[in-house]
Amino acid sequence: MENSIMNSWPIDPAYIILGLIVITLILLITTIICMVRMKKLYRRYDYFMRGKDAETLEDIIMEQMEDVAMLKAEDKSNKESIRSTNKSYRSAFQKFGLVKYNAFKGMGGNLSFAMAMLDYTNSGFVLNSVHSREGCYIYIKEVDRGETEVLLGSEEKDALEQALGYK
């Protein structure tokens, strides 16, 4: 076999055969790995489709779409409920100021107080409770947007300023 084409190559033919054997083994291992993965995928598909046909899958999809529509309606209802709650929250008293003081010297203790309660628009009232030996007197003055029509005492002003956040 001296006239063989392989003899004219500068590389020994045994190396070429060994290289082809290595390539064949790599391809065999790759094929086995692909077959194992394919079998796992087929098992998962079979488990998913077990007992189902095209009609039952369509029913499942339609059921899911109905659930989504129902959830959208509930979401819209919840958003509307939150909006109405926020509107009513704005009209609730949110700001508060309290000043305790001694209305009459010699009475012993700060039993009198001025309290301001305001809503979101700074409207509400100032309540002044004056405690004396004869009794307790309560006065209320309306507040509209942080202003009053009646003159406030110093304690009432302090309570209003606390509620407005000035102090």
Backbone as a chain_set.jsonl record, in Angstrom:
{"seq": "MENSIMNSWPIDPAYIILGLIVITLILLITTIICMVRMKKLYRRYDYFMRGKDAETLEDIIMEQMEDVAMLKAEDKSNKESIRSTNKSYRSAFQKFGLVKYNAFKGMGGNLSFAMAMLDYTNSGFVLNSVHSREGCYIYIKEVDRGETEVLLGSEEKDALEQALGYK", "coords": {"N": [[0.802, -1.17, 0.0], [1.864, 1.179, -0.706], [1.295, 3.107, -2.54], [-0.869, 4.474, -1.586], [-3.167, 7.113, -0.837], [-3.138, 8.111, 1.71], [-0.56, 7.819, 2.549], [0.707, 9.96, 1.429], [-0.006, 12.119, 2.94], [0.943, 14.526, 5.421], [0.445, 13.86, 8.035], [0.129, 11.263, 10.425], [-1.994, 8.537, 9.684], [-3.198, 7.201, 11.823], [-3.616, 9.074, 13.804], [-5.627, 10.569, 12.663], [-7.691, 8.701, 12.591], [-8.02, 8.288, 15.349], [-8.905, 10.864, 16.08], [-11.358, 10.944, 14.7], [-12.682, 8.923, 16.061], [-12.918, 10.113, 18.615], [-14.55, 12.323, 17.999], [-16.83, 10.915, 17.19], [-17.55, 9.675, 19.629], [-18.154, 11.957, 21.162], [-20.375, 12.947, 19.733], [-22.107, 10.769, 20.112], [-22.52, 10.872, 22.899], [-23.751, 13.396, 23.076], [-26.08, 12.865, 21.616], [-27.314, 10.974, 23.29], [-27.791, 12.555, 25.573], [-29.604, 14.412, 24.494], [-31.713, 12.676, 23.88], [-32.494, 11.848, 26.458], [-33.359, 14.287, 27.555], [-35.458, 14.825, 25.811], [-37.172, 12.733, 26.46], [-37.858, 13.421, 29.093], [-39.18, 15.836, 28.606], [-41.312, 14.877, 27.063], [-42.607, 13.324, 29.002], [-43.45, 15.322, 30.776], [-45.193, 16.749, 29.089], [-47.059, 14.74, 28.576], [-48.073, 14.365, 31.171], [-49.244, 16.876, 31.545], [-51.225, 16.859, 29.58], [-52.777, 14.708, 30.247], [-55.791, 13.039, 30.316], [-57.106, 15.037, 29.017], [-58.633, 16.704, 26.318], [-59.027, 18.514, 23.25], [-61.463, 19.885, 23.576], [-61.885, 19.998, 26.391], [-59.657, 21.497, 27.098], [-60.31, 23.901, 25.856], [-62.54, 24.598, 27.377], [-61.311, 25.013, 29.836], [-59.671, 27.206, 29.256], [-61.631, 29.13, 28.61], [-62.908, 29.298, 31.087], [-60.856, 30.382, 32.612], [-60.67, 32.875, 31.39], [-63.14, 33.974, 32.09], [-62.777, 34.151, 34.848], [-60.745, 36.078, 34.922], [-62.121, 38.288, 33.891], [-64.021, 38.615, 35.919], [-62.307, 39.26, 38.05], [-61.308, 41.7, 37.127], [-63.636, 43.252, 37.246], [-64.085, 43.224, 40.018], [-61.785, 44.553, 40.821], [-62.233, 47.09, 39.735], [-64.474, 47.812, 41.24], [-63.314, 47.843, 43.801], [-61.464, 49.94, 43.493], [-63.215, 52.088, 43.14], [-64.449, 52.09, 45.623], [-62.273, 52.741, 47.25], [-61.777, 55.33, 46.308], [-64.142, 56.664, 47.156], [-63.848, 56.36, 49.895], [-61.533, 57.864, 50.319], [-62.555, 60.387, 49.665], [-64.45, 60.78, 51.735], [-62.714, 60.694, 53.838], [-61.351, 63.067, 53.65], [-63.192, 64.871, 54.625], [-63.251, 64.278, 57.273], [-62.154, 64.954, 60.651], [-58.809, 65.747, 60.873], [-56.683, 67.157, 61.832], [-55.302, 68.354, 64.843], [-55.161, 70.267, 67.763], [-54.081, 71.095, 71.042], [-54.229, 72.922, 74.01], [-53.468, 73.225, 77.308], [-54.372, 75.074, 80.216], [-54.269, 77.357, 83.021], [-57.039, 78.887, 83.974], [-57.893, 80.622, 86.0], [-55.942, 82.123, 88.327], [-54.599, 80.625, 91.232], [-56.365, 78.525, 91.411], [-55.307, 76.039, 91.233], [-53.748, 73.964, 89.27], [-53.82, 72.995, 85.788], [-56.637, 72.972, 84.61], [-58.318, 73.937, 82.684], [-58.861, 74.061, 79.112], [-58.016, 74.513, 75.617], [-59.084, 73.423, 72.511], [-58.493, 72.551, 69.182], [-59.965, 71.335, 66.244], [-59.568, 70.252, 62.986], [-60.404, 69.77, 59.497], [-59.412, 68.447, 56.271], [-59.47, 70.752, 54.703], [-58.81, 72.728, 56.445], [-60.957, 73.519, 57.974], [-63.257, 73.628, 60.682], [-63.527, 73.523, 64.177], [-62.926, 75.417, 67.208], [-62.676, 74.54, 70.48], [-63.257, 75.646, 73.683], [-62.744, 75.122, 76.999], [-63.474, 76.311, 80.067], [-62.543, 76.086, 83.331], [-63.81, 76.652, 86.497], [-64.368, 77.565, 89.977], [-67.064, 77.635, 90.342], [-68.064, 76.125, 88.277], [-67.95, 74.514, 85.054], [-67.328, 75.919, 81.955], [-68.14, 75.887, 78.55], [-67.04, 76.846, 75.357], [-67.532, 77.286, 71.91], [-66.066, 77.859, 68.755], [-66.346, 78.513, 65.343], [-64.258, 77.478, 62.604], [-63.136, 78.415, 59.465], [-61.434, 77.478, 56.72], [-59.02, 77.925, 58.093], [-59.426, 80.376, 59.31], [-61.214, 82.542, 61.589], [-64.331, 84.117, 62.4], [-64.776, 85.298, 64.787], [-63.087, 86.814, 67.531], [-60.209, 85.282, 68.84], [-58.997, 83.891, 71.906], [-55.737, 83.897, 73.534], [-54.912, 81.266, 74.187], [-56.653, 79.784, 72.61], [-55.825, 80.63, 70.082], [-53.249, 79.537, 70.104], [-53.871, 76.773, 70.165], [-55.196, 76.534, 67.704], [-53.11, 77.2, 65.958], [-51.384, 75.077, 66.481], [-52.923, 72.982, 65.418], [-52.972, 73.759, 62.758], [-50.367, 73.395, 62.176], [-48.408, 75.242, 62.588], [-47.032, 75.495, 64.929]], "CA": [[0.0, 0.0, 0.0], [2.74, 2.338, -0.781], [0.697, 4.092, -3.418], [-2.079, 4.974, -0.937], [-3.251, 8.57, -0.669], [-2.831, 8.41, 3.101], [0.888, 7.887, 2.716], [1.187, 11.262, 0.978], [-0.363, 13.132, 3.937], [2.035, 14.744, 6.366], [0.01, 13.405, 9.365], [-0.047, 9.819, 10.527], [-3.412, 8.198, 9.61], [-3.697, 6.727, 13.121], [-4.118, 10.259, 14.502], [-6.905, 10.927, 12.038], [-8.67, 7.708, 13.06], [-8.297, 8.595, 16.757], [-9.718, 12.08, 16.088], [-12.718, 10.585, 14.293], [-13.285, 8.151, 17.172], [-13.279, 11.079, 19.667], [-15.708, 13.063, 17.501], [-17.962, 9.98, 17.224], [-17.96, 9.534, 21.036], [-18.807, 13.209, 21.568], [-21.698, 12.966, 19.101], [-22.919, 9.742, 20.768], [-22.915, 11.4, 24.214], [-24.709, 14.47, 22.816], [-27.336, 12.228, 21.199], [-27.923, 10.364, 24.484], [-28.307, 13.65, 26.404], [-30.807, 14.934, 23.821], [-32.795, 11.694, 24.023], [-32.965, 11.9, 27.849], [-34.132, 15.521, 27.699], [-36.69, 14.66, 25.035], [-38.044, 11.843, 27.221], [-38.378, 14.207, 30.207], [-40.142, 16.772, 28.043], [-42.492, 14.111, 26.672], [-43.314, 12.972, 30.237], [-44.117, 16.524, 31.263], [-46.304, 17.012, 28.168], [-48.062, 13.695, 28.807], [-48.702, 14.665, 32.456], [-50.075, 18.054, 31.325], [-52.36, 16.552, 28.704], [-53.461, 13.501, 30.703], [-57.227, 13.142, 30.512], [-57.644, 16.246, 28.413], [-58.652, 16.781, 24.86], [-59.139, 19.901, 22.795], [-62.673, 20.49, 24.123], [-61.697, 20.335, 27.805], [-58.71, 22.606, 27.153], [-61.048, 25.106, 25.507], [-63.349, 24.936, 28.547], [-60.407, 25.548, 30.864], [-59.264, 28.548, 28.832], [-62.794, 30.004, 28.758], [-63.102, 29.476, 32.521], [-59.821, 31.321, 33.052], [-61.029, 34.204, 30.881], [-64.246, 34.455, 32.925], [-62.175, 34.539, 36.124], [-60.039, 37.345, 34.713], [-63.146, 39.33, 33.762], [-64.582, 38.818, 37.252], [-61.294, 39.965, 38.839], [-61.279, 43.084, 36.656], [-64.82, 43.927, 37.799], [-63.838, 43.422, 41.448], [-60.753, 45.582, 40.931], [-62.892, 48.372, 39.478], [-65.304, 48.079, 42.414], [-62.413, 48.197, 44.904], [-60.923, 51.274, 43.239], [-64.285, 53.054, 43.407], [-64.614, 52.115, 47.073], [-61.136, 53.498, 47.791], [-62.013, 56.735, 45.97], [-65.173, 57.223, 48.04], [-63.262, 56.413, 51.234], [-60.645, 59.031, 50.341], [-63.384, 61.599, 49.7], [-65.005, 60.953, 53.07], [-61.597, 60.92, 54.748], [-61.019, 64.491, 53.591], [-64.133, 65.64, 55.442], [-63.081, 63.896, 58.681], [-61.182, 65.774, 61.372], [-57.483, 65.155, 60.748], [-55.691, 67.994, 62.502], [-55.711, 68.493, 66.223], [-54.288, 71.077, 68.613], [-54.596, 71.149, 72.409], [-53.459, 73.741, 74.946], [-54.03, 73.217, 78.674], [-53.952, 76.286, 80.907], [-54.943, 77.683, 84.272], [-57.86, 80.049, 83.637], [-57.933, 81.535, 87.143], [-54.794, 81.886, 89.205], [-54.977, 80.219, 92.573], [-57.309, 77.396, 91.355], [-54.544, 74.797, 91.384], [-53.704, 73.031, 88.15], [-54.276, 73.389, 84.445], [-57.868, 72.233, 84.373], [-58.978, 74.494, 81.498], [-58.149, 73.716, 77.878], [-58.528, 74.953, 74.318], [-58.832, 72.34, 71.569], [-58.887, 72.857, 67.802], [-60.066, 70.163, 65.374], [-59.745, 70.729, 61.615], [-60.4, 68.747, 58.453], [-58.427, 68.609, 55.196], [-59.514, 72.134, 54.183], [-58.567, 73.586, 57.612], [-62.239, 73.973, 58.516], [-63.641, 72.834, 61.843], [-63.931, 74.325, 65.328], [-62.061, 75.557, 68.382], [-63.475, 74.311, 71.681], [-62.575, 76.201, 74.847], [-63.398, 74.722, 78.24], [-62.937, 77.098, 81.179], [-62.914, 75.451, 84.601], [-63.748, 77.574, 87.638], [-64.921, 76.966, 91.198], [-68.514, 77.566, 90.202], [-68.455, 75.151, 87.264], [-67.143, 74.413, 83.831], [-68.006, 76.587, 80.85], [-67.59, 75.449, 77.265], [-67.299, 77.758, 74.257], [-67.098, 76.731, 70.622], [-65.962, 78.862, 67.696], [-66.162, 77.865, 64.043], [-63.077, 77.822, 61.821], [-63.342, 78.164, 58.043], [-60.161, 77.613, 55.986], [-57.982, 78.44, 58.98], [-59.799, 81.712, 59.814], [-62.454, 82.627, 62.374], [-64.997, 85.421, 62.366], [-64.767, 85.799, 66.153], [-61.757, 87.004, 68.094], [-59.777, 84.138, 69.645], [-58.099, 84.142, 73.022], [-54.359, 83.467, 73.249], [-54.855, 79.804, 74.234], [-57.363, 79.301, 71.426], [-54.923, 80.858, 68.948], [-52.17, 78.53, 70.185], [-54.438, 75.474, 69.772], [-55.439, 76.595, 66.262], [-51.805, 77.171, 65.292], [-50.91, 73.684, 66.582], [-53.678, 72.162, 64.462], [-52.547, 74.152, 61.415], [-48.987, 72.961, 61.997], [-47.492, 76.378, 62.723], [-46.23, 75.301, 66.153]], "C": [[0.858, 1.252, 0.0], [2.167, 3.425, -1.658], [-0.581, 4.714, -2.824], [-2.009, 6.5, -0.764], [-2.839, 8.948, 0.744], [-1.33, 8.515, 3.327], [1.429, 9.244, 2.296], [0.842, 12.384, 1.956], [0.783, 13.318, 4.924], [1.705, 14.264, 7.786], [-0.188, 11.905, 9.314], [-1.532, 9.492, 10.514], [-3.992, 7.709, 10.931], [-4.254, 7.899, 13.924], [-5.476, 10.696, 13.953], [-7.993, 9.981, 12.513], [-9.026, 7.967, 14.52], [-9.174, 9.848, 16.876], [-11.162, 11.793, 15.717], [-13.426, 9.78, 15.373], [-13.74, 9.104, 18.281], [-14.516, 11.87, 19.241], [-16.964, 12.194, 17.543], [-18.47, 9.808, 18.655], [-18.678, 10.798, 21.536], [-20.21, 13.298, 20.988], [-22.635, 11.942, 19.734], [-23.419, 10.238, 22.123], [-23.95, 12.512, 24.044], [-26.071, 13.903, 22.422], [-28.061, 11.624, 22.398], [-28.522, 11.452, 25.379], [-29.583, 14.223, 25.797], [-31.984, 13.979, 23.973], [-33.364, 11.714, 25.438], [-33.826, 13.147, 28.064], [-35.466, 15.427, 26.966], [-37.679, 13.785, 25.8], [-38.656, 12.591, 28.409], [-39.45, 15.18, 29.72], [-41.427, 16.054, 27.64], [-43.303, 13.717, 27.907], [-44.08, 14.169, 30.786], [-45.322, 16.873, 30.388], [-47.426, 16.008, 28.4], [-48.804, 13.947, 30.121], [-49.657, 15.852, 32.312], [-51.348, 17.707, 30.562], [-53.172, 15.345, 29.168], [-54.936, 13.777, 30.952], [-57.851, 14.367, 29.874], [-57.629, 16.105, 26.896], [-58.874, 18.242, 24.487], [-60.359, 20.595, 23.406], [-62.48, 20.884, 25.582], [-60.68, 21.452, 27.956], [-59.402, 23.925, 26.819], [-61.908, 25.555, 26.689], [-62.488, 25.568, 29.641], [-59.996, 26.974, 30.515], [-60.427, 29.53, 28.989], [-63.067, 30.3, 30.238], [-62.098, 30.488, 33.076], [-60.161, 32.749, 32.591], [-62.179, 34.8, 31.683], [-63.717, 34.914, 34.283], [-61.452, 35.874, 36.011], [-61.037, 38.49, 34.605], [-63.762, 39.644, 35.127], [-63.59, 39.595, 38.131], [-61.18, 41.427, 38.412], [-62.459, 43.869, 37.224], [-64.63, 44.2, 39.292], [-62.804, 44.518, 41.665], [-61.358, 46.966, 40.724], [-63.749, 48.774, 40.676], [-64.443, 48.512, 43.6], [-61.83, 49.598, 44.723], [-61.969, 52.347, 43.533], [-64.516, 53.186, 44.914], [-63.486, 52.917, 47.734], [-61.309, 54.987, 47.505], [-63.037, 57.363, 46.918], [-64.665, 57.313, 49.484], [-62.334, 57.614, 51.355], [-61.43, 60.33, 50.395], [-63.951, 61.833, 51.102], [-63.906, 61.178, 54.11], [-61.228, 62.402, 54.785], [-61.961, 65.318, 54.464], [-64.026, 65.282, 56.931], [-62.047, 64.807, 59.339], [-59.842, 65.055, 61.386], [-56.437, 65.89, 61.567], [-56.212, 68.363, 63.884], [-54.688, 69.355, 66.961], [-54.91, 71.205, 69.992], [-53.649, 71.975, 73.262], [-54.183, 73.685, 76.288], [-53.499, 74.451, 79.398], [-54.756, 76.452, 82.192], [-55.718, 78.973, 84.041], [-57.874, 81.085, 84.767], [-56.792, 81.177, 88.072], [-55.296, 81.531, 90.596], [-55.958, 79.062, 92.596], [-56.583, 76.073, 91.55], [-54.691, 73.88, 90.192], [-54.246, 73.608, 86.861], [-55.507, 72.568, 84.09], [-58.638, 72.742, 83.163], [-58.177, 74.092, 80.262], [-58.823, 74.347, 76.675], [-58.126, 73.875, 73.322], [-59.345, 72.751, 70.186], [-58.899, 71.557, 67.014], [-60.421, 70.646, 63.971], [-59.753, 69.556, 60.645], [-59.331, 69.086, 57.417], [-58.346, 70.039, 54.683], [-59.294, 73.161, 55.288], [-59.857, 74.231, 58.119], [-62.61, 73.059, 59.674], [-64.091, 73.738, 62.972], [-62.807, 74.404, 66.35], [-62.983, 75.446, 69.587], [-62.67, 74.801, 72.874], [-63.374, 75.823, 76.085], [-62.714, 75.456, 79.393], [-63.461, 76.494, 82.475], [-62.747, 76.476, 85.726], [-64.344, 76.868, 88.853], [-66.438, 76.793, 91.092], [-68.954, 76.511, 89.206], [-67.497, 75.17, 86.081], [-67.956, 75.007, 82.69], [-67.331, 76.196, 79.537], [-68.027, 76.43, 76.187], [-66.775, 77.116, 72.982], [-67.116, 77.841, 69.579], [-65.633, 78.149, 66.394], [-64.9, 78.381, 63.348], [-63.379, 77.462, 60.369], [-62.048, 78.499, 57.301], [-59.089, 78.302, 56.83], [-58.279, 79.787, 59.593], [-61.092, 81.62, 60.622], [-63.038, 84.027, 62.248], [-64.932, 86.091, 63.741], [-63.317, 85.908, 66.628], [-61.422, 85.827, 68.996], [-58.9, 84.607, 70.784], [-56.721, 83.578, 72.707], [-54.239, 81.935, 73.256], [-55.543, 79.187, 73.014], [-56.519, 79.495, 70.172], [-53.811, 79.811, 68.926], [-52.671, 77.157, 69.736], [-54.68, 75.43, 68.266], [-54.123, 76.52, 65.486], [-51.19, 75.765, 65.362], [-51.608, 72.819, 65.531], [-53.277, 72.487, 63.032], [-51.104, 73.76, 61.139], [-47.997, 74.091, 62.076], [-46.588, 76.223, 63.924], [-45.894, 73.855, 66.331]], "O": [[0.551, 2.245, 0.66], [2.548, 4.586, -1.51], [-1.296, 5.421, -3.533], [-0.939, 7.077, -0.574], [-2.248, 10.008, 0.95], [-0.889, 9.239, 4.22], [2.499, 9.647, 2.753], [1.352, 13.495, 1.812], [1.509, 12.371, 5.224], [2.581, 14.258, 8.652], [-0.614, 11.349, 8.302], [-2.286, 10.11, 11.266], [-5.204, 7.807, 11.126], [-5.244, 7.748, 14.641], [-6.351, 11.135, 14.698], [-9.105, 10.417, 12.809], [-10.194, 7.879, 14.899], [-10.092, 9.879, 17.695], [-12.085, 12.325, 16.333], [-14.63, 9.935, 15.579], [-14.826, 8.93, 18.833], [-15.43, 12.064, 20.041], [-18.042, 12.677, 17.89], [-19.68, 9.795, 18.883], [-19.682, 10.713, 22.244], [-21.142, 13.69, 21.69], [-23.828, 12.208, 19.882], [-24.587, 10.055, 22.465], [-24.926, 12.564, 24.793], [-27.103, 14.415, 22.855], [-29.281, 11.746, 22.514], [-29.632, 11.294, 25.888], [-30.543, 14.492, 26.52], [-33.119, 14.412, 24.171], [-34.578, 11.611, 25.616], [-34.891, 13.075, 28.677], [-36.486, 15.905, 27.462], [-38.881, 14.053, 25.796], [-39.838, 12.42, 28.703], [-40.499, 15.325, 30.348], [-42.52, 16.578, 27.857], [-44.533, 13.764, 27.883], [-45.228, 14.037, 31.211], [-46.369, 17.255, 30.911], [-48.601, 16.375, 28.419], [-50.02, 13.768, 30.19], [-50.748, 15.847, 32.883], [-52.424, 18.215, 30.877], [-54.166, 14.998, 28.531], [-55.277, 14.67, 31.729], [-59.001, 14.701, 30.159], [-56.749, 15.484, 26.3], [-58.9, 19.106, 25.362], [-60.289, 21.782, 23.722], [-62.866, 21.984, 25.978], [-60.817, 22.283, 28.853], [-59.11, 24.951, 27.431], [-61.998, 26.749, 26.974], [-62.894, 26.535, 30.285], [-59.977, 27.848, 31.382], [-60.224, 30.651, 29.455], [-63.417, 31.425, 30.593], [-62.442, 31.337, 33.899], [-59.956, 33.709, 33.333], [-62.196, 36.005, 31.932], [-64.151, 35.939, 34.81], [-61.541, 36.708, 36.912], [-60.812, 39.557, 35.175], [-63.996, 40.808, 35.45], [-63.994, 40.489, 38.875], [-60.977, 42.301, 39.255], [-62.302, 45.019, 37.636], [-64.972, 45.279, 39.776], [-62.932, 45.321, 42.59], [-61.034, 47.905, 41.451], [-63.752, 49.936, 41.081], [-64.801, 49.443, 44.322], [-61.715, 50.354, 45.687], [-61.652, 53.389, 44.106], [-64.751, 54.287, 45.412], [-63.727, 53.681, 48.669], [-61.019, 55.819, 48.365], [-62.824, 58.465, 47.424], [-65.018, 58.243, 50.209], [-62.341, 58.307, 52.373], [-61.033, 61.27, 51.084], [-63.932, 62.959, 51.599], [-64.152, 61.789, 55.15], [-60.838, 62.925, 55.829], [-61.563, 66.359, 54.986], [-64.659, 65.934, 57.761], [-61.177, 65.362, 58.668], [-59.735, 63.916, 61.841], [-55.421, 65.31, 61.952], [-57.396, 68.646, 64.069], [-53.482, 69.177, 66.79], [-56.119, 71.401, 70.116], [-52.435, 71.769, 73.249], [-55.355, 74.049, 76.392], [-52.341, 74.834, 79.229], [-55.768, 75.787, 82.415], [-55.118, 80.041, 83.924], [-57.868, 82.288, 84.508], [-56.698, 80.044, 88.546], [-56.294, 82.074, 91.07], [-56.363, 78.634, 93.677], [-57.185, 75.093, 91.986], [-55.644, 73.106, 90.107], [-55.017, 74.568, 86.849], [-55.418, 71.586, 83.353], [-59.523, 72.048, 82.663], [-56.98, 73.819, 80.344], [-60.011, 74.671, 76.693], [-56.969, 73.457, 73.286], [-60.469, 73.229, 70.038], [-57.96, 70.765, 67.099], [-61.415, 71.342, 63.769], [-59.193, 68.495, 60.922], [-58.454, 69.913, 57.664], [-57.277, 70.493, 54.274], [-59.564, 74.345, 55.089], [-59.843, 75.352, 58.629], [-62.315, 71.864, 59.652], [-64.931, 74.617, 62.774], [-61.881, 73.593, 66.363], [-63.962, 76.184, 69.694], [-61.518, 74.404, 73.05], [-64.549, 76.169, 76.201], [-61.53, 75.25, 79.661], [-64.671, 76.404, 82.688], [-61.687, 77.082, 85.884], [-64.77, 75.716, 88.766], [-67.009, 75.889, 91.701], [-70.091, 76.042, 89.267], [-66.414, 75.753, 86.118], [-69.115, 74.65, 82.482], [-66.104, 76.181, 79.436], [-69.197, 76.804, 76.096], [-65.717, 76.486, 72.973], [-68.042, 78.65, 69.522], [-64.753, 77.29, 66.348], [-64.525, 79.546, 63.481], [-63.82, 76.351, 60.074], [-61.624, 79.654, 57.261], [-58.348, 79.153, 56.338], [-57.45, 80.306, 60.341], [-61.94, 80.76, 60.384], [-62.316, 84.996, 62.018], [-65.024, 87.314, 63.841], [-62.442, 85.174, 66.17], [-62.24, 85.416, 69.819], [-58.158, 85.582, 70.661], [-56.555, 82.859, 71.721], [-53.538, 81.37, 72.417], [-55.072, 78.194, 72.459], [-56.495, 78.629, 69.298], [-53.473, 79.268, 67.874], [-51.972, 76.453, 69.007], [-54.407, 74.418, 67.621], [-54.046, 75.841, 64.462], [-50.55, 75.318, 64.41], [-50.968, 72.026, 64.841], [-53.243, 71.598, 62.18], [-50.664, 73.789, 59.99], [-46.847, 73.926, 61.671], [-45.483, 76.766, 63.939], [-45.226, 73.491, 67.299]]}, "num_chains": 1, "name": "protein.A"}
